[in-house]
Amino acid sequence: MKAQTNGIETHYEIHGPEGAPWLVLSHSLACSARMWDPQLAALRDRYRMLAYDTRGHGASDAPAGPYTLEMLADDLHALLASLGIANPHFCGLSMGGMIGQTFALKYPGVCRSLTLADTTSRYPQDALPAWDERIRLAQTRGMAPLAQPTLERWFTPAFRDSHAEAVERVRQLILATPVAGYVGCSRAIPKINLSARLKEIRCPILVLVGADDPGTPVAMAREIHASAPGSQLVILPQAAHLANIEAAAGFNRALGEFLRSAA
């Protein structure tokens, strides 16, 4: 399904029973709503779930940039308004977690709870050259040369060896990402600098992270946790960046327990 939101057409899916509490799922850079299949399968009996493709990804429009995290938060706000969704739980991973932080600060009181998975509230200055190089590669050679290095950051070697089909599905999501969307979001992401403001968020917060995540490592999750009084921190063993896939059982258990407590 598609909706007109903030000047673009946004693709979205709705799963789960009518009348159940809403849970919004916001995916990583270079993915789509398909990233959330393990959570859609595990939680669809208890929650009415909205999974959507971020601007520049999946089946949503991919206009030329620049994008900002505030723009991506506005996209979500417009989507929720168009669908009449009020007071949802929110779960975002990586870029999705950055959108969630930005959204919760820009639209206080909307989210019932906030789950921030494998994400950061601030990038150090020395991270910028890596983002610039990925942008250069995408603009000059497309997404293909980015796929394998990305998979190596997103999954542990053991998981890549033992779950080739799951890894291949994610590879296809990376390859299908429009260059304009990848570049637009890659310019927005490293500008995040919200650690000092997280204490303003009043809803319950869960911070989830894979113990072996090299992109947004445990130290970044600990910074979010320390900056958001009352938040919970769960570290998932034997998982890298896409912990919702690699450690799906533990991720779903932690998310489910948190959502029940936040209700």
Backbone bond lengths (Angstrom), bond angles and torsions (degrees), N, CA, C in turn:
res aa  C-N    CA-C-N  psi(-1)  N-CA   C-N-CA  omega(-1)  CA-C   N-CA-C  phi
1 M - - - 1.456 - - 1.525 109.45 -
2 K 1.333 115.10 155.94 1.463 119.20 -178.44 1.520 109.91 -135.59
3 A 1.344 114.14 150.79 1.455 121.16 178.50 1.523 108.58 -137.72
4 Q 1.330 116.21 148.21 1.460 121.37 173.54 1.524 108.49 -81.65
5 T 1.318 116.26 119.03 1.466 120.65 -174.41 1.518 110.19 -140.08
6 N 1.320 116.45 116.74 1.463 120.51 171.16 1.529 111.96 55.49
7 G 1.329 116.51 39.65 1.461 121.56 175.11 1.508 115.47 86.96
8 I 1.324 118.75 1.68 1.468 121.45 177.26 1.525 109.47 -131.71
9 E 1.325 115.23 169.48 1.454 121.15 173.22 1.529 107.86 -99.82
10 T 1.323 116.17 122.04 1.465 122.15 -177.44 1.517 110.02 -108.08
11 H 1.327 115.38 128.87 1.464 121.18 175.88 1.524 109.20 -86.42
12 Y 1.343 115.17 136.98 1.461 119.46 179.75 1.520 110.09 -146.69
13 E 1.339 114.56 161.18 1.461 122.72 175.77 1.526 107.85 -130.86
14 I 1.328 116.13 147.91 1.460 121.41 174.67 1.521 108.25 -123.13
15 H 1.319 115.39 130.21 1.467 122.57 -179.04 1.515 108.65 -129.40
16 G 1.325 116.06 152.30 1.453 120.46 172.67 1.517 112.83 98.62
17 P 1.330 116.65 169.69 1.466 122.06 -171.57 1.529 113.16 -75.31
18 E 1.314 115.10 142.06 1.458 120.02 173.82 1.528 109.01 -61.85
19 G 1.326 114.96 142.47 1.453 120.25 179.29 1.504 114.61 90.60
20 A 1.340 117.39 -15.43 1.471 120.34 176.89 1.534 109.42 -75.56
21 P 1.336 118.36 159.67 1.469 120.30 177.78 1.527 110.80 -60.63
22 W 1.317 115.86 144.04 1.458 121.14 179.98 1.527 110.89 -79.51
23 L 1.329 115.26 140.25 1.467 123.91 172.40 1.516 107.86 -131.86
24 V 1.326 116.14 119.50 1.469 122.17 178.78 1.521 108.81 -97.27
25 L 1.339 116.31 133.96 1.464 122.46 -179.17 1.530 109.19 -116.56
26 S 1.334 116.48 124.76 1.464 122.37 -176.98 1.526 109.27 -122.41
27 H 1.314 116.55 121.88 1.465 122.38 -166.75 1.525 114.02 -86.89
28 S 1.312 113.88 175.32 1.462 124.39 178.75 1.536 111.61 -76.51
29 L 1.314 115.34 164.26 1.463 121.67 167.74 1.527 109.39 -54.19
30 A 1.344 116.14 142.61 1.471 122.73 174.84 1.524 112.67 62.66
31 C 1.315 116.88 27.78 1.466 121.45 173.43 1.520 108.44 -129.34
32 S 1.313 116.96 -157.84 1.455 123.23 176.47 1.514 107.30 -159.63
33 A 1.318 117.04 -173.04 1.459 120.91 177.33 1.524 112.24 -56.74
34 R 1.333 117.47 -24.65 1.467 121.08 179.79 1.523 112.38 -61.68
35 M 1.320 117.02 -21.59 1.464 120.03 177.73 1.521 111.84 -58.61
36 W 1.332 116.47 -26.32 1.453 121.71 -173.04 1.523 113.50 -93.00
37 D 1.304 119.16 11.28 1.469 120.28 -177.19 1.533 113.16 -53.94
38 P 1.350 120.23 -40.56 1.472 118.71 178.89 1.526 112.95 -62.45
39 Q 1.337 117.18 -34.11 1.457 120.13 -179.95 1.529 110.84 -79.22
40 L 1.319 116.86 -36.84 1.468 119.72 177.10 1.519 110.47 -60.31
41 A 1.331 116.51 -40.14 1.466 120.30 179.97 1.524 111.41 -69.58
42 A 1.324 117.14 -37.64 1.461 120.49 -173.25 1.520 113.49 -80.78
43 L 1.341 117.42 -30.58 1.463 120.69 -169.70 1.522 114.29 -113.12
44 R 1.327 117.25 -0.86 1.466 119.70 -171.35 1.523 112.86 -66.85
45 D 1.326 119.49 -19.30 1.463 120.41 178.61 1.528 112.26 -78.62
46 R 1.347 116.71 -20.25 1.463 119.96 -172.98 1.514 113.91 -110.77
47 Y 1.358 117.18 -17.20 1.456 120.45 -174.56 1.522 110.97 -134.52
48 R 1.309 115.02 149.53 1.460 122.86 170.28 1.524 105.06 -90.76
49 M 1.310 117.33 108.77 1.460 121.17 -168.03 1.524 112.22 -107.91
50 L 1.316 114.95 132.33 1.457 123.38 173.76 1.528 107.98 -107.33
51 A 1.321 116.28 113.59 1.468 122.01 174.01 1.525 106.73 -113.41
52 Y 1.316 116.87 127.04 1.467 119.72 -174.88 1.521 110.47 -132.79
53 D 1.340 114.94 158.20 1.462 121.62 176.57 1.525 108.68 -92.91
54 T 1.317 115.90 120.13 1.460 121.57 178.63 1.528 110.33 -60.65
55 R 1.304 115.81 150.50 1.475 121.78 172.71 1.530 109.60 -41.24
56 G 1.339 116.09 130.62 1.456 120.36 177.60 1.509 114.88 84.84
57 H 1.342 117.70 6.84 1.455 121.47 -175.25 1.525 111.07 -135.90
58 G 1.341 114.34 156.52 1.455 120.28 174.28 1.521 111.97 54.76
59 A 1.328 115.84 -130.79 1.462 121.35 -178.01 1.524 112.33 -98.37
60 S 1.340 117.96 9.08 1.467 121.04 173.73 1.525 109.88 -82.42
61 D 1.330 115.55 161.33 1.461 119.51 178.77 1.527 110.56 -62.63
62 A 1.337 114.94 150.18 1.465 121.58 179.85 1.526 109.58 -128.16
63 P 1.342 116.88 70.08 1.467 118.44 178.80 1.522 111.30 -69.18
64 A 1.322 115.90 162.54 1.459 120.03 175.51 1.520 109.73 -63.57
65 G 1.321 116.47 148.84 1.453 121.87 -179.38 1.512 112.15 -75.79
66 P 1.320 117.55 -165.75 1.463 125.16 3.16 1.532 112.54 -77.53
67 Y 1.338 115.49 151.53 1.454 122.16 171.47 1.536 107.87 -104.76
68 T 1.321 115.31 159.97 1.453 121.39 170.77 1.525 108.32 -132.37
69 L 1.331 116.71 160.15 1.458 119.30 175.69 1.522 110.87 -64.33
70 E 1.333 117.09 -31.77 1.463 119.80 176.58 1.527 110.48 -65.01
71 M 1.321 118.10 -38.83 1.460 122.01 176.23 1.530 110.63 -62.15
72 L 1.335 116.83 -43.15 1.461 120.43 -179.68 1.529 110.52 -67.10
73 A 1.325 117.04 -34.94 1.462 120.05 174.80 1.526 110.70 -67.12
74 D 1.319 117.07 -39.17 1.467 120.55 177.29 1.528 111.15 -64.72
75 D 1.334 116.91 -36.95 1.471 120.47 175.58 1.521 110.19 -57.34
76 L 1.337 116.03 -46.88 1.463 120.25 -179.55 1.522 110.90 -64.75
77 H 1.318 117.01 -42.94 1.464 120.47 179.57 1.530 110.38 -58.93
78 A 1.334 116.88 -43.02 1.458 120.74 179.59 1.527 111.11 -66.67
79 L 1.339 116.97 -37.22 1.466 120.21 178.53 1.528 110.40 -65.04
80 L 1.318 117.33 -45.85 1.460 120.42 178.72 1.524 110.64 -60.42
81 A 1.328 116.55 -41.72 1.467 120.02 179.90 1.521 111.01 -64.73
82 S 1.332 116.64 -40.89 1.466 119.69 -177.37 1.520 111.63 -67.43
83 L 1.334 116.42 -27.49 1.462 121.14 -179.00 1.527 112.53 -97.43
84 G 1.323 117.02 -2.49 1.452 120.48 179.30 1.517 113.68 68.80
85 I 1.330 116.71 31.87 1.472 121.21 -178.76 1.524 109.22 -93.86
86 A 1.329 115.99 122.53 1.460 121.11 179.50 1.522 110.04 -119.92
87 N 1.326 115.91 140.64 1.463 123.14 171.46 1.536 113.44 55.98
88 P 1.353 117.20 52.26 1.468 118.40 178.04 1.518 112.36 -83.27
89 H 1.333 115.94 158.82 1.451 120.95 159.69 1.532 107.27 -72.35
90 F 1.317 117.11 152.33 1.465 121.42 -179.84 1.515 109.29 -131.12
91 C 1.323 116.65 134.89 1.460 122.54 173.22 1.524 108.55 -132.25
92 G 1.327 116.21 121.31 1.454 120.52 178.71 1.515 110.47 -132.01
93 L 1.325 115.95 143.14 1.462 121.32 179.89 1.515 109.87 -117.39
94 S 1.328 116.31 133.21 1.458 123.08 177.91 1.534 109.36 58.97
95 M 1.326 119.71 -116.84 1.454 121.14 176.06 1.527 111.01 -54.44
96 G 1.333 116.66 -38.67 1.456 119.85 178.28 1.517 112.20 -60.24
97 G 1.336 117.35 -37.36 1.454 120.58 176.66 1.519 112.06 -67.66
98 M 1.331 117.23 -33.09 1.463 120.76 176.80 1.518 110.47 -69.64
99 I 1.337 116.43 -38.99 1.461 120.18 175.24 1.529 109.50 -62.23
100 G 1.330 116.67 -41.51 1.452 120.52 -179.73 1.518 112.88 -61.60
101 Q 1.336 117.02 -44.85 1.466 120.13 178.02 1.529 110.69 -61.57
102 T 1.334 115.26 -46.19 1.462 120.49 -179.09 1.521 110.45 -62.56
103 F 1.331 116.59 -42.98 1.460 122.25 -179.54 1.532 110.60 -63.34
104 A 1.332 116.87 -47.34 1.462 120.34 -176.65 1.528 111.76 -63.16
105 L 1.330 117.36 -32.04 1.456 120.98 178.44 1.525 111.68 -79.50
106 K 1.323 116.99 -35.00 1.466 120.13 -178.36 1.527 111.78 -80.22
107 Y 1.342 115.56 -31.58 1.467 120.53 -178.25 1.528 109.30 -124.96
108 P 1.322 117.02 69.35 1.470 119.81 -175.56 1.525 111.46 -62.96
109 G 1.331 114.73 143.69 1.453 120.56 177.56 1.507 115.38 87.34
110 V 1.338 117.83 -7.56 1.468 119.66 -178.52 1.531 110.36 -78.38
111 C 1.316 117.57 -46.85 1.474 120.57 -175.22 1.526 111.01 -80.61
112 R 1.319 115.30 134.57 1.465 121.43 175.76 1.524 109.86 -75.22
113 S 1.318 116.80 -35.84 1.464 121.97 175.31 1.516 107.59 -155.63
114 L 1.334 115.27 165.71 1.458 122.05 -175.06 1.521 108.33 -135.57
115 T 1.332 117.11 118.53 1.460 121.83 172.39 1.523 108.05 -108.25
116 L 1.322 115.84 122.15 1.465 122.97 -175.96 1.519 107.74 -116.03
117 A 1.321 116.56 107.79 1.460 121.74 -172.02 1.525 111.06 -111.68
118 D 1.334 116.35 132.39 1.474 121.77 173.59 1.517 110.26 43.24
119 T 1.322 115.15 59.24 1.455 121.12 -175.56 1.514 109.35 -141.65
120 T 1.319 116.43 -175.45 1.455 121.36 179.52 1.513 109.17 -143.21
121 S 1.317 115.32 157.73 1.462 121.06 173.14 1.528 111.28 -104.60
122 R 1.337 115.79 -3.47 1.468 119.36 -177.27 1.520 109.06 -165.32
123 Y 1.335 116.80 136.23 1.459 121.06 172.53 1.529 109.78 -106.19
124 P 1.329 117.93 138.58 1.462 119.60 173.50 1.527 110.24 -71.00
125 Q 1.307 115.31 156.79 1.463 120.46 -177.28 1.527 111.50 -59.08
126 D 1.333 117.25 -32.12 1.467 118.86 -176.03 1.527 112.90 -74.64
127 A 1.338 118.02 -2.11 1.464 120.33 175.04 1.521 112.34 -82.93
128 L 1.317 117.82 -16.89 1.462 121.04 -172.78 1.532 113.73 -62.80
129 P 1.338 120.26 -40.69 1.469 118.44 -179.67 1.519 113.40 -59.24
130 A 1.313 118.97 -35.41 1.463 121.05 178.65 1.522 110.69 -64.48
131 W 1.329 116.89 -40.64 1.468 119.90 176.99 1.523 110.75 -66.28
132 D 1.325 117.35 -41.13 1.463 120.35 178.44 1.526 111.40 -61.10
133 E 1.335 116.89 -38.83 1.461 120.40 -179.99 1.526 111.15 -67.59
134 R 1.332 117.94 -40.64 1.469 120.37 177.82 1.525 110.69 -63.82
135 I 1.317 116.88 -40.33 1.471 120.60 177.10 1.527 109.94 -61.76
136 R 1.331 116.32 -44.94 1.476 120.10 -179.27 1.526 110.45 -60.75
137 L 1.330 116.75 -44.36 1.457 120.24 179.54 1.519 111.43 -61.65
138 A 1.320 117.01 -45.76 1.464 120.14 -179.35 1.523 111.22 -62.03
139 Q 1.304 116.40 -41.99 1.471 119.82 -176.96 1.519 112.50 -70.87
140 T 1.326 117.06 -31.73 1.464 119.59 -175.60 1.521 113.31 -96.72
141 R 1.340 117.85 -27.94 1.463 119.64 -173.55 1.518 113.85 -130.98
142 G 1.333 117.64 0.76 1.457 119.69 -179.65 1.515 111.71 82.59
143 M 1.322 116.44 -168.59 1.463 121.45 -172.68 1.526 113.26 -83.66
144 A 1.328 118.38 -18.59 1.467 120.76 -172.70 1.531 113.50 -56.01
145 P 1.348 120.10 -47.51 1.466 118.45 -177.98 1.530 113.72 -69.98
146 L 1.324 117.24 -12.56 1.458 120.48 179.49 1.521 112.37 -87.45
147 A 1.339 116.83 -18.54 1.466 119.50 -169.91 1.528 112.93 -62.86
148 Q 1.328 117.65 -54.51 1.465 119.34 -174.56 1.533 112.88 -66.00
149 P 1.344 119.19 -46.52 1.472 117.83 177.10 1.533 112.60 -59.65
150 T 1.338 116.37 -34.33 1.463 119.73 178.43 1.520 110.61 -66.50
151 L 1.327 117.22 -45.63 1.465 120.56 178.70 1.526 111.23 -60.89
152 E 1.323 117.24 -34.68 1.456 120.39 179.66 1.530 112.04 -69.91
153 R 1.335 116.97 -26.39 1.466 120.07 173.92 1.526 110.79 -81.87
154 W 1.294 116.99 -31.83 1.467 121.54 -170.67 1.522 113.82 -83.98
155 F 1.341 117.91 -25.07 1.467 121.11 -176.96 1.529 109.52 -133.16
156 T 1.319 115.94 146.76 1.461 119.78 175.61 1.532 109.59 -70.13
157 P 1.349 118.06 157.23 1.468 119.69 177.30 1.523 112.55 -56.47
158 A 1.319 117.72 -38.79 1.471 120.21 -179.03 1.518 111.32 -62.87
159 F 1.328 117.06 -40.68 1.458 119.82 -179.93 1.530 110.61 -70.34
160 R 1.327 117.22 -39.17 1.469 119.43 178.81 1.529 110.92 -62.08
161 D 1.334 116.26 -35.19 1.465 120.32 179.80 1.527 112.43 -73.99
162 S 1.318 116.44 -36.47 1.468 119.81 -171.29 1.523 114.08 -97.72
163 H 1.330 117.64 -12.98 1.470 120.97 -177.03 1.526 109.51 -132.07
164 A 1.325 115.01 57.51 1.467 120.27 -174.36 1.523 112.17 -60.69
165 E 1.320 117.78 -37.12 1.468 119.66 -178.30 1.523 111.60 -66.67
166 A 1.316 117.43 -42.83 1.464 120.87 178.76 1.524 110.68 -63.62
167 V 1.328 116.49 -41.66 1.459 120.69 178.79 1.521 110.49 -65.38
168 E 1.313 117.29 -39.24 1.468 120.76 179.21 1.519 111.29 -64.53
169 R 1.330 117.44 -37.22 1.466 119.67 177.69 1.527 110.58 -61.93
170 V 1.329 116.37 -39.11 1.462 119.28 178.53 1.528 110.41 -70.94
171 R 1.340 117.01 -36.64 1.467 119.61 176.02 1.532 110.52 -56.20
172 Q 1.318 116.25 -42.87 1.459 119.92 -179.27 1.528 111.52 -65.83
173 L 1.330 117.14 -33.64 1.467 119.61 175.71 1.530 110.61 -64.86
174 I 1.325 116.32 -41.97 1.464 120.25 178.46 1.522 110.19 -61.70
175 L 1.328 116.12 -48.88 1.466 120.60 -177.32 1.521 112.21 -63.05
176 A 1.330 117.01 -30.16 1.465 121.27 -177.23 1.526 112.79 -83.65
177 T 1.331 117.82 -7.99 1.460 120.26 -178.02 1.525 110.25 -69.77
178 P 1.335 118.91 126.28 1.465 120.52 177.63 1.528 110.94 -61.18
179 V 1.318 115.75 138.01 1.468 119.64 -179.82 1.520 110.87 -57.59
180 A 1.329 117.59 -41.21 1.470 120.03 -179.45 1.524 111.16 -60.26
181 G 1.323 116.63 -39.50 1.454 120.28 179.23 1.509 112.21 -69.67
182 Y 1.327 116.15 -42.63 1.460 120.73 178.37 1.526 110.68 -61.35
183 V 1.328 115.99 -46.55 1.467 120.02 -178.36 1.518 110.49 -66.88
184 G 1.335 116.47 -44.68 1.465 119.19 -179.39 1.510 112.20 -58.64
185 C 1.330 116.48 -46.20 1.468 119.89 -179.72 1.527 111.80 -71.72
186 S 1.338 117.17 -34.34 1.472 120.32 -179.81 1.522 111.85 -68.53
187 R 1.317 116.81 -21.45 1.470 119.44 174.51 1.527 111.49 -83.33
188 A 1.324 115.97 -25.85 1.468 119.55 -179.98 1.525 111.94 -80.67
189 I 1.334 115.95 -41.75 1.469 121.45 -170.32 1.531 113.58 -56.97
190 P 1.336 120.00 -51.15 1.477 118.20 -173.62 1.522 114.18 -69.54
191 K 1.333 117.38 -6.93 1.469 119.69 179.03 1.525 112.25 -82.92
192 I 1.330 118.04 -6.56 1.461 119.51 -177.66 1.532 110.61 -59.53
193 N 1.327 115.85 136.81 1.468 121.27 179.74 1.530 107.71 -157.51
194 L 1.333 116.06 72.75 1.461 121.25 -169.19 1.528 114.16 -117.77
195 S 1.313 118.40 0.99 1.472 119.74 -174.91 1.523 112.17 -51.84
196 A 1.331 116.54 -44.72 1.465 120.28 -175.03 1.524 112.98 -68.85
197 R 1.345 116.83 -16.28 1.470 119.80 -176.61 1.523 113.18 -102.55
198 L 1.331 118.45 -6.37 1.465 119.33 -173.89 1.525 112.19 -63.58
199 K 1.326 117.49 -24.96 1.478 120.37 178.51 1.522 111.46 -64.92
200 E 1.341 117.97 -14.44 1.466 121.45 179.17 1.535 112.18 -77.57
201 I 1.334 117.44 -19.07 1.461 120.93 -176.72 1.519 108.85 -77.30
202 R 1.322 116.80 126.58 1.460 121.45 -172.79 1.526 114.02 -98.74
203 C 1.315 119.07 -16.35 1.467 119.56 -177.82 1.532 110.43 -80.36
204 P 1.332 118.62 160.75 1.465 120.75 176.13 1.529 111.28 -59.78
205 I 1.324 115.87 142.72 1.471 121.67 -177.62 1.519 109.17 -128.59
206 L 1.336 115.37 131.53 1.467 123.05 170.17 1.519 108.07 -112.38
207 V 1.323 116.49 130.01 1.463 122.50 175.08 1.524 107.51 -109.13
208 L 1.323 116.51 120.38 1.460 123.17 -179.88 1.521 109.02 -116.37
209 V 1.330 117.08 142.18 1.467 119.14 177.95 1.522 109.79 -155.46
210 G 1.328 115.30 141.82 1.452 120.51 171.32 1.520 110.25 -73.43
211 A 1.323 116.51 135.32 1.461 120.53 -177.19 1.518 112.52 -60.69
212 D 1.343 117.16 -25.27 1.465 121.28 -175.87 1.527 112.28 -110.01
213 D 1.332 117.09 22.75 1.467 121.02 -179.33 1.529 109.68 -73.06
214 P 1.360 118.53 115.94 1.457 119.46 179.56 1.527 113.23 -87.50
215 G 1.340 117.14 -18.88 1.461 120.68 -174.46 1.520 112.95 -84.21
216 T 1.318 115.62 -48.66 1.470 121.34 172.83 1.522 106.08 -124.99
217 P 1.311 117.34 80.17 1.465 121.76 -168.40 1.523 113.16 -69.50
218 V 1.318 114.33 174.59 1.463 121.66 -177.69 1.522 111.24 -54.04
219 A 1.323 118.01 -35.73 1.467 120.33 -179.89 1.527 111.52 -59.28
220 M 1.330 117.41 -36.67 1.464 120.58 177.80 1.522 110.90 -69.65
221 A 1.333 116.67 -39.11 1.464 120.20 176.47 1.529 110.12 -63.49
222 R 1.323 116.55 -40.48 1.467 119.79 179.08 1.536 110.63 -64.33
223 E 1.320 117.41 -35.04 1.470 119.90 177.90 1.524 110.52 -65.33
224 I 1.340 117.42 -42.80 1.463 119.73 176.18 1.523 110.04 -60.33
225 H 1.331 115.95 -48.01 1.460 121.61 -178.70 1.534 111.03 -58.80
226 A 1.324 117.36 -43.69 1.463 121.24 -179.59 1.528 111.85 -69.43
227 S 1.327 116.60 -28.74 1.467 121.07 -176.66 1.525 112.68 -86.53
228 A 1.329 117.43 -12.32 1.461 122.21 -177.34 1.525 108.56 -117.67
229 P 1.315 118.48 90.80 1.470 121.48 -176.55 1.531 111.57 -55.53
230 G 1.330 114.86 134.43 1.456 120.05 179.36 1.507 114.97 86.55
231 S 1.328 118.16 -4.25 1.464 120.69 -179.99 1.524 110.27 -71.91
232 Q 1.323 114.53 159.77 1.462 121.49 175.48 1.527 108.72 -107.27
233 L 1.326 116.67 146.82 1.464 122.44 178.01 1.519 109.02 -124.10
234 V 1.332 116.01 127.20 1.463 121.91 175.36 1.522 108.09 -125.84
235 I 1.323 116.50 124.63 1.465 122.57 177.32 1.525 107.81 -104.94
236 L 1.318 116.10 122.02 1.461 121.76 -176.24 1.524 109.54 -94.90
237 P 1.333 119.01 118.82 1.467 121.15 -177.61 1.527 111.50 -70.25
238 Q 1.326 115.01 153.38 1.466 122.52 174.10 1.523 111.93 55.31
239 A 1.328 115.12 47.23 1.461 120.63 176.51 1.512 108.78 -147.15
240 A 1.330 115.41 143.38 1.457 120.70 176.19 1.537 108.77 -101.09
241 H 1.338 117.81 -133.04 1.466 120.72 -166.97 1.526 113.19 -74.39
242 L 1.316 118.19 -46.17 1.472 119.75 178.49 1.524 108.65 -86.88
243 A 1.322 114.98 66.63 1.465 120.65 -176.66 1.517 111.72 -64.74
244 N 1.321 117.94 -24.95 1.463 120.21 178.89 1.520 111.75 -65.68
245 I 1.344 117.30 -22.53 1.460 122.17 177.43 1.528 110.18 -98.17
246 E 1.326 116.44 -49.78 1.462 119.92 -174.07 1.528 112.16 -69.02
247 A 1.324 116.70 -36.79 1.470 121.15 179.26 1.524 108.75 -120.89
248 A 1.329 115.45 50.92 1.465 120.40 -171.63 1.523 112.51 -57.20
249 A 1.324 117.82 -42.75 1.464 120.08 -177.08 1.526 111.20 -62.57
250 G 1.331 116.81 -48.06 1.458 120.60 179.02 1.518 112.09 -66.59
251 F 1.324 116.17 -39.52 1.467 121.27 178.24 1.525 109.60 -61.22
252 N 1.338 116.15 -48.99 1.465 120.06 -177.65 1.526 111.34 -64.54
253 R 1.316 116.16 -38.12 1.470 119.53 179.52 1.529 110.51 -64.66
254 A 1.334 116.76 -47.13 1.464 120.30 -179.15 1.528 111.02 -65.00
255 L 1.331 116.11 -42.70 1.460 119.57 179.46 1.523 110.79 -65.30
256 G 1.333 117.64 -44.31 1.458 121.14 -179.34 1.518 112.40 -62.00
257 E 1.334 116.50 -43.91 1.468 120.38 179.37 1.528 110.50 -64.27
258 F 1.335 116.75 -40.99 1.456 120.38 179.61 1.526 111.36 -65.01
259 L 1.325 116.73 -44.47 1.462 119.72 -179.12 1.523 111.24 -62.22
260 R 1.325 116.51 -39.10 1.466 119.48 178.52 1.537 109.98 -64.42
261 S 1.328 116.88 -41.54 1.458 119.79 -179.00 1.533 111.01 -70.66
262 A 1.333 116.77 -33.20 1.462 121.30 -178.74 1.521 112.61 -75.21
263 A 1.329 116.64 -18.99 1.466 120.13 -179.87 1.529 111.26 -69.21
